[in-house]
Amino acid sequence: MPRINEIPDIEVHIAENNEKAGGVGEPGLPPLAPALCNAIFDLTGKRIRRLPFHLDEV
């Protein structure tokens, strides 16, 4: 997995609503792994099916 200094900027927008507060947590983090794996697939044609992975195996 890439380190935090190796990923592009992630913009997270919190929409106001009338629901009870439930915490925001880390909403920008979960999409990182599938986005990175899809980018690797676009470049190499190889699907990543398990995490963590090593770039030298791709």
MDAnalysis code that builds the backbone (N, CA, C; Angstrom):
import MDAnalysis as mda
import numpy as np

u = mda.Universe.empty(174, n_residues=58, atom_resindex=np.repeat(np.arange(58), 3), trajectory=True)
u.add_TopologyAttr("name", ["N", "CA", "C"] * 58)
u.add_TopologyAttr("resid", np.arange(1, 59))
u.add_TopologyAttr("resname", ["MET", "PRO", "ARG", "ILE", "ASN", "GLU", "ILE", "PRO", "ASP", "ILE", "GLU", "VAL", "HIS", "ILE", "ALA", "GLU", "ASN", "ASN", "GLU", "LYS", "ALA", "GLY", "GLY", "VAL", "GLY", "GLU", "PRO", "GLY", "LEU", "PRO", "PRO", "LEU", "ALA", "PRO", "ALA", "LEU", "CYS", "ASN", "ALA", "ILE", "PHE", "ASP", "LEU", "THR", "GLY", "LYS", "ARG", "ILE", "ARG", "ARG", "LEU", "PRO", "PHE", "HIS", "LEU", "ASP", "GLU", "VAL"])
u.atoms.positions = np.array([
    [0.839, -1.177, 0.000],
    [0.000, 0.000, 0.000],
    [0.884, 1.240, 0.000],
    [0.445, 2.259, -0.708],
    [1.239, 3.480, -0.721],
    [1.175, 4.189, 0.638],
    [2.203, 4.907, 0.925],
    [2.223, 5.713, 2.142],
    [1.441, 6.993, 1.893],
    [1.067, 7.662, 2.960],
    [0.235, 8.856, 2.855],
    [0.899, 9.918, 1.977],
    [2.231, 10.005, 1.980],
    [2.906, 11.010, 1.170],
    [3.016, 10.603, -0.303],
    [2.572, 9.406, -0.639],
    [2.659, 8.918, -2.019],
    [1.319, 8.958, -2.759],
    [0.249, 9.316, -2.089],
    [-1.060, 9.331, -2.744],
    [-1.436, 10.751, -3.150],
    [-2.278, 10.887, -4.154],
    [-2.710, 12.229, -4.546],
    [-3.625, 12.833, -3.475],
    [-3.812, 14.136, -3.562],
    [-4.714, 14.807, -2.629],
    [-6.120, 14.223, -2.752],
    [-6.777, 14.061, -1.622],
    [-8.146, 13.555, -1.585],
    [-9.022, 14.652, -1.001],
    [-10.042, 15.034, -1.746],
    [-10.985, 16.039, -1.252],
    [-12.202, 15.338, -0.660],
    [-12.538, 15.697, 0.563],
    [-13.705, 15.139, 1.235],
    [-14.645, 16.295, 1.540],
    [-15.875, 16.168, 1.101],
    [-16.875, 17.200, 1.338],
    [-17.947, 16.633, 2.262],
    [-18.190, 17.314, 3.358],
    [-19.198, 16.891, 4.319],
    [-20.472, 17.689, 4.032],
    [-21.532, 16.984, 3.709],
    [-22.810, 17.635, 3.389],
    [-23.625, 17.793, 4.674],
    [-24.165, 18.962, 4.866],
    [-25.019, 19.181, 6.032],
    [-26.370, 18.514, 5.808],
    [-26.928, 17.968, 6.880],
    [-28.257, 17.367, 6.812],
    [-28.893, 17.425, 8.194],
    [-30.067, 16.877, 8.332],
    [-30.790, 16.927, 9.602],
    [-30.659, 15.646, 10.423],
    [-29.755, 14.766, 10.041],
    [-29.557, 13.518, 10.773],
    [-28.774, 13.763, 12.049],
    [-28.882, 12.813, 12.988],
    [-28.089, 12.900, 14.207],
    [-26.617, 12.733, 13.855],
    [-25.772, 13.372, 14.646],
    [-24.329, 13.263, 14.414],
    [-23.890, 11.820, 14.591],
    [-23.090, 11.340, 13.658],
    [-22.610, 9.966, 13.740],
    [-21.118, 9.856, 13.542],
    [-20.470, 10.976, 13.430],
    [-19.030, 10.960, 13.217],
    [-18.689, 10.958, 11.742],
    [-17.576, 11.530, 11.434],
    [-17.139, 11.627, 10.045],
    [-16.067, 10.581, 9.765],
    [-15.213, 10.306, 10.726],
    [-14.192, 9.283, 10.564],
    [-13.201, 9.622, 9.473],
    [-12.904, 8.670, 8.635],
    [-11.927, 8.819, 7.563],
    [-12.593, 8.521, 6.226],
    [-13.545, 9.322, 5.789],
    [-14.295, 8.987, 4.574],
    [-13.466, 8.971, 3.300],
    [-12.331, 9.644, 3.275],
    [-11.523, 9.658, 2.060],
    [-10.603, 8.462, 1.910],
    [-10.405, 7.691, 2.965],
    [-9.445, 6.590, 2.918],
    [-9.952, 5.313, 2.248],
    [-11.170, 4.831, 2.512],
    [-11.599, 3.561, 1.917],
    [-11.516, 3.485, 0.389],
    [-11.754, 4.564, -0.361],
    [-11.676, 4.445, -1.822],
    [-10.260, 4.328, -2.368],
    [-9.241, 4.519, -1.538],
    [-7.868, 4.503, -2.038],
    [-7.478, 3.168, -2.649],
    [-7.698, 2.073, -1.939],
    [-7.241, 0.769, -2.427],
    [-7.888, 0.389, -3.755],
    [-9.214, 0.465, -3.903],
    [-9.782, 0.108, -5.202],
    [-9.358, 1.064, -6.314],
    [-9.189, 2.345, -6.005],
    [-8.759, 3.298, -7.024],
    [-7.344, 2.980, -7.488],
    [-6.463, 2.668, -6.553],
    [-5.092, 2.321, -6.904],
    [-5.041, 1.026, -7.707],
    [-5.803, 0.024, -7.273],
    [-5.823, -1.256, -7.995],
    [-6.398, -1.100, -9.398],
    [-7.411, -0.261, -9.565],
    [-7.952, -0.014, -10.897],
    [-6.947, 0.723, -11.773],
    [-6.183, 1.639, -11.198],
    [-5.154, 2.338, -11.966],
    [-4.073, 1.367, -12.423],
    [-3.687, 0.448, -11.552],
    [-2.688, -0.562, -11.928],
    [-3.242, -1.452, -13.030],
    [-4.518, -1.819, -12.938],
    [-5.139, -2.621, -13.993],
    [-5.132, -1.867, -15.323],
    [-5.462, -0.570, -15.287],
    [-5.447, 0.229, -16.519],
    [-4.066, 0.257, -17.151],
    [-3.032, 0.295, -16.327],
    [-1.662, 0.360, -16.842],
    [-1.122, -0.988, -17.298],
    [-1.471, -2.056, -16.564],
    [-0.830, -3.344, -16.811],
    [-1.759, -4.420, -17.358],
    [-3.064, -4.255, -17.164],
    [-4.007, -5.293, -17.560],
    [-4.124, -6.408, -16.536],
    [-3.415, -6.288, -15.416],
    [-3.455, -7.323, -14.378],
    [-4.295, -6.854, -13.202],
    [-5.250, -7.681, -12.773],
    [-6.108, -7.366, -11.628],
    [-5.396, -7.720, -10.327],
    [-5.516, -6.847, -9.364],
    [-5.031, -7.105, -8.004],
    [-6.229, -7.632, -7.225],
    [-6.116, -8.816, -6.671],
    [-7.230, -9.432, -5.950],
    [-6.982, -9.560, -4.459],
    [-5.746, -9.306, -4.014],
    [-5.427, -9.424, -2.595],
    [-4.572, -8.253, -2.146],
    [-4.820, -7.801, -0.941],
    [-4.014, -6.751, -0.334],
    [-3.361, -7.308, 0.914],
    [-2.188, -6.862, 1.265],
    [-1.333, -5.958, 0.515],
    [-0.714, -6.665, -0.686],
    [-0.249, -5.875, -1.656],
    [0.418, -6.424, -2.823],
    [1.771, -5.761, -2.969],
    [2.620, -6.359, -3.783],
    [3.954, -5.833, -4.040],
    [4.050, -5.456, -5.507],
    [4.496, -4.242, -5.788],
    [4.568, -3.783, -7.165],
    [5.482, -4.650, -8.019],
    [6.507, -5.255, -7.423],
    [7.394, -6.107, -8.221],
    [6.705, -7.389, -8.679],
    [5.530, -7.708, -8.138],
    [4.775, -8.895, -8.558],
    [3.706, -8.568, -9.588],
    [3.524, -7.274, -9.875],
    [2.459, -6.870, -10.803],
    [2.941, -7.003, -12.228],
])
